[in-house]
Amino acid sequence: MAYDYEKSIRPGKLPHIWCPGCGHGIVMKGLIRAMDACGLEKKNTAIVSGIGCASRMPGYLDFNTLHTAHGRAAAFATGIKMAKPEMTVICCGGDGDGAAIGGNHFIHACRRNIDMTYVLMNNYIYGMTGGQFSSSTPTGHLASTTPYGNPDPCFDLAKLAIGAGATFVARTTAFHANQIDKLIAEGIKHKGMAIIEVLDDCPTTYGRRNKFRSVVDMMKRLKEIAVPVTAAAKMTPEQLEGKTLTGVLHKEDRPEYCESYAKIIARVQGA
């Protein structure tokens, strides 16, 4: 029996604006399945985004949604969670919005360990705003602002999240569609800041410039570079060269920010 995605889609919003071959639709379907598996109620769920192709996602979802300024998704989401800690708060966005323009908000949300889930779609580029290179564009690759190759080293976004203090960090790819919802659901259930990075090549502003012949080739690349953390433990550094670890990369228990803040308020009010 086919899964009923329509119940979670805002009426009249389809067809979507994503390019043919873009993986954002795959991620959105995974997010819908994850929210359904977690039993989330629409009235108690807020989905927040900034600006960009991936950030258009909340517009299609029939929940409480907030489409905010460029790079500010984590900041707005923090405000929602502080005001309504009982709500489930989910951020959606790309690498440019979340970890470049929004990098400062991203690391401080991780540092605080505020209870939200951030689905970060890493398509290696500023897809919607002109194809500029982002903080995760691979070194040497082409973008509209680096026509001779990107000279910058790129972020490993999962390592950045772990280093900043996120207590749940996972990674998968748009090719591994059946893993997306499972990791997002695990992140939603986790008490604290959960980052789920989805490698999701942009076929238009990234793929065309970097001579990928087709979306199929890009998907094959994602399949080939992904190595589950369980398999990686048995591989040599030479075998892992050029590979990307997938699955749950980090998980720990640490006091959640809203609860810690509420205790301070209660202590002051009782003084």
N, C-alpha and C positions, 0 to 999 in steps of 0.2 A: 504493500500500500504506500502510495506517495506521501511524503511529508507535506503538511499543510502550512506553507510559508505565508500564505495570503492573510492569515489571521493576525500576523504581526506587521503587515505592511499598511502604511497610511493610504487610504483610498485616493485614487486619482493621481498618485505620484509616479507611477510607472508609465512608460519605460524609463530606465535610468539614463544618466548622461555618460557613463563610463565607456571607454573605447572598446571595440571588439578585442577580446583576448586579455583584457585587464582582469586581475585576480580579485579586485575589490568585491565583486559580486559573490565570489566563492567565500570570502571572509564574512560578508554580511549574512549569508545563509548559515555559516558556522556559528556566528553570534546569536542568531535567532534560535538555533537548536540548543545552544548552551543556556540561554535564558529560559527556554522552555524546560530543559532538563533540571534546572535549579528551581523551577516553580515560581519564577518571578512574576509579580503582579504589575500590570502596566502603571497603575497609579502610584506605586511605590518604587518605580525604577526611573532613573534619570540618565539619559545618554547625552554626552557633551562632546563637541568637536570644535576645532578652530577653523582654519581655511585650507583648502586644497581638495584634490580629487577624493581622497579617503575621507576627508571631513564632510563631504556631502552625505555620508551614510545616514546620520540621524534624521535627515529630512525624509527618508523613505520609511522610517520605523515608527509605528504607532504607539509610542511611549511618551513620557515627558522628555522633550528634547531641547537642546540649547546649542545653537550654531553661533559661535563667539568670534572674537577677533583673532587675527593670525598669531599663532603661537601661545594663545592664552587658555587653551582647553583645561589644562591641569589647574590653573588658578581659579577659573570659574567653578570647576568640579569640586575643588577644595571648599569654596564658599558654600556650595549646596550641601556638602557632607557636614560641614560645621553647623549649618542652620538646621538641617534635617538629618541627623546621624542615623535615623532608622531607615533611611532610603538606601537602596542599592545604587551606586553611582558608577557609571562606565564611561570611559573616554575612548574616542575613536579618532585616529589621525595618521598622517604619514610621517616619514622621517624628517622632512623639511619643517613641517609645522611643529612636530613634537620634540625633536631633539636638536634642531638648529635654531630657528627663530624662537621656539619655545623651550630651548635647552635649560635655561635657568629655572623656569617653573617646574620642568620635568625633574631635575635633580633634587629640588627642594621638596617636592611631593614625595619622592623616594626617601629622602632624609627623614622627613617627619613620620613616615610609615602610616600615612592616612589611609583609611580603609576604602580603597577604590580599585577598579580594574582598568588598566590602560591597554587597549588593543592597538599596537603600533605597527602599521603596515609600512614596511621598509621597501620602497620601490626604487631606491638609489638616486632619487632626483627630485627636483621640484616639478612635479608633473603638470599641474594646472597653470602655474604662474609664469611659464616660459621656458621650462627645461633647464634652469640653472643648476649647477652642481650643488649638492647638499653635503652635510657633514658625514654622510655615509656613502657617497659616490666613491667607488673604488679608485685607488690611485692609478693614474694613466688613462682612465676612461673619459669619454667625450661627453660634454654638455654644451649648452648654448653659450655659457660663460667660460668654458674651458675647451675651445675648439681644437687645441693642440694637445689635449690630454690634461687631466686633473693632476696638479702637482702635490696636492695635499694628502697626508695620511688620513684614513677614514676611521670613524668611531666604530668600535664593536659595541652596539647598543645594549646588548645583554650584559656585557661586562661593565658598561657605564652604569646601568641600573643597579647592578649588584654593588659596585663600589660606592654609589650614592646612598645605599641603604634600603633598597626595596627588599621585602622579605619573601617575595615569590617572583621568580623570573623564569620564563619558559620561552622556547622558540620553536617555530615550525615553518612550513612554506605553503604557498598557495597550491602547490602540487599535492601536498598531503592533506587533502580536504577532510578526511575522516578524523584527523588528529586535531584540527582547529577547534571544533566545538568542545572536545574533551579537555583541552588545555585551558580554554576560556572558562569553562564550567569550574574547573579546579581553582582557577584564579578568583572567580566570584565567591566561591565558598571559603577562600582563605581570608583570615582576619588580618588585614594590613594591606600595604601597597603591592599590587600584583601587576607585573608587566608581562604581556604576551606579545612577543615580536613575531610578525609573520613576514617572511621574505616573499616579496610580491612584485616581481619585475614589471616596470612600466613598458609596455610594448611600443609606445608612440615616441615620447620625447627621450627615452633612454635606449630602448631596443633598436630603433632605426638608426640612431647616431652611432651605435656601437656594433653595427653590422650583423645583428642577429637576423637570420633569414626569415624566421617565422616565430609566432607565439609558441608553436610546438617545440622549437629549438630552445626557447627560453624556459619552458616547463621542464624539458629534459635536463637542462642545466641545474635547475632547482632539485630535481630528483637525484642527480649525480653528486652534488656537493653535500647533501644532507646526510649526516651520520648520527644515529641515536646515541645518547650519552652512554647507554649500556654497552653498545658495540664499541664505542670509542675507548672504553676502559681496557679493552683487549688489543688495541692497535698501537703501533709504534708511531713516534713523531713523524717519521717519513711517510707512513701510510695516511696520516692525518693532514699532511701538507695540502693546502687548498680546500680543505673540507670545512664544513660548518656544523657545529654540534646542535642537535635538536632534542626536544623533550623538556622535562623539568630540569633546569640548570642550577637552581638555587631555591632553597626553602628553609625558613627559620621562623621561630616564634619570638616576637618582640612586642612590647607594649604598643598598642594602637593609639594614634594621636588624639582622636576625638575623645576616647575614654580617659586618657591622661589629662586632657584639658578640662573635661567635666569634673574630674576629681579636684583640680585646683579651684574651680569655681565653687564647688561644694564646700571646700575647706575655708575659703575666704568668706563665704556667706555664713558659715557656722562660727566664724571667729567673733 
